[in-house]
Amino acid sequence: MEPTLSNGSTAPVGGLKNSNLAQAWLVLLLALCFGGALAAVQVNLSSVIASNKLNETLKKVPELVWGAQTGDMKVSADPSVVISPGTLTVPKTGKTSVYSLYRVSRDDRLVGWVVKAGGQGYAGKIELLLGLDPDAQKILGLFVLEQKETPGLGNKITVADWRNQFIGKKSQPPLQVVKGKGGGAGVQTIDAVTGATISSRAVTGIVNRTIGDVQGKLTPEFIHILERQP
Amino acid sequence: MANLPTTTERFIQGILPENPVYRQLLGLCPTLAVTNGLQPALTMAAAVGLVLLSANIIVSLIRNLLKPHLRIVVFTLTIATFVTIVDRLLAAYMYPMSKTLGPYIPLIIVNCIIICRCEVCASKQSVVTAAADAVGQALGFGLALCSIAAIRELLGAGMLAGIPVMPSAWPAWVIMVLPPGAFLTFGLLMALVNWVGAARSNNAGKGD
């Protein structure tokens, strides 16, 4: 079967036939051409892809501070709203944690913070955006950026109805996950998603830990705001 | 060996008689993994189709230069290039879908359908035949993916392509959008395709 492949070609006879280069020139040439094509694609698209990633986060930021209704319509068109990305470095015993965060202000007055937080879920990493008021005393909003939880069960953590439970909750004492119906009347409790207690606990745990980390640290001493022109 | 199928035969064969999924059982990883909705299934089919077409054309163009023992290297190199281009295009212009499909787009590199078509058809036949073969196989793959995805999404979420179509009282069968639903649907559909095929070849008087 194999010899029929090169039927059409009449390979040069003689010493050249055995040289490695004669064997491999096509592979090398193709590798060069394809490498060039990929470089061109990368040069043209890398900025678009990077801005896609940034926009996904930026688009959500107003909603996390003002709530879903007002966040979308009014704020995005309002030039007095400034969202500045930055990083927050939290020194801890043994190591430091670095959070990405966004400072949201309107008319030069601080309205709140959006912190990117991550942790282990049931089936992979969960990445959240957490909206906090200026002193990190109250939760203003929660959004799930990335999750790989079980479809149909754990991935309900992305549904607005469930996430909205967090809105208005205080930072202290830490939030508790409550299983089953009727138990969720408490002030600092979160109803677990039915059949996905682990996912619910994971999200709540990330929220509690993040608040614990950032509280009292939202000062210029720990925050580095990146310069960015709107 | 002497009589390779003609251009038209190649095109027709890919759609049903030699359907890559139901008859050749190739490319099953994406078939099972991304068929929990019509939209990801269609995107995957389009991505595979694009890579298949490009790889078949390139391989067919250089078929007379191929060295038998280096041909797999050349196939893989060609396929990997086009998969990377498709992956970047998706990330740039269909970002949410690119996130949904996750690792399954880069995994097209090891999709056996494409390397199989390069070997069976493109490395032996003209560009036109290779292109027709690619389109036929891509349509067959898309048909298989969409048939599985439509059933899974309808029963598992009560929707088609993200649009609710079932009455709101429909209790979504969550298992259908989970991995077991993929195996169930695929197994039943393949049994159906084989049953219909067997019945037809019996009528014709000769099995294949």
Chai-1 contact restraints between the chains, C-beta under 6 A:
chainA,res_idxA,chainB,res_idxB,connection_type,confidence,min_distance_angstrom,max_distance_angstrom,comment,restraint_id
A,E2,B,P68,contact,1.0,0.0,6.0,A-B,restraint_1
A,L5,B,P68,contact,1.0,0.0,6.0,A-B,restraint_2
A,S6,B,P68,contact,1.0,0.0,6.0,A-B,restraint_3
A,G8,B,N64,contact,1.0,0.0,6.0,A-B,restraint_4
A,S9,B,N64,contact,1.0,0.0,6.0,A-B,restraint_5
A,L26,B,L65,contact,1.0,0.0,6.0,A-B,restraint_6
A,V27,B,L70,contact,1.0,0.0,6.0,A-B,restraint_7
A,V27,B,V73,contact,1.0,0.0,6.0,A-B,restraint_8
A,L30,B,L77,contact,1.0,0.0,6.0,A-B,restraint_9
A,F34,B,T81,contact,1.0,0.0,6.0,A-B,restraint_10
A,L38,B,T84,contact,1.0,0.0,6.0,A-B,restraint_11
A,V41,B,I85,contact,1.0,0.0,6.0,A-B,restraint_12
A,V41,B,R88,contact,1.0,0.0,6.0,A-B,restraint_13
A,L45,B,R88,contact,1.0,0.0,6.0,A-B,restraint_14
A,L45,B,A92,contact,1.0,0.0,6.0,A-B,restraint_15
A,V48,B,A92,contact,1.0,0.0,6.0,A-B,restraint_16
A,I49,B,A91,contact,1.0,0.0,6.0,A-B,restraint_17
A,I49,B,A92,contact,1.0,0.0,6.0,A-B,restraint_18
A,N52,B,Y95,contact,1.0,0.0,6.0,A-B,restraint_19
A,P151,B,V177,contact,1.0,0.0,6.0,A-B,restraint_20
A,G152,B,V174,contact,1.0,0.0,6.0,A-B,restraint_21
A,G152,B,V177,contact,1.0,0.0,6.0,A-B,restraint_22
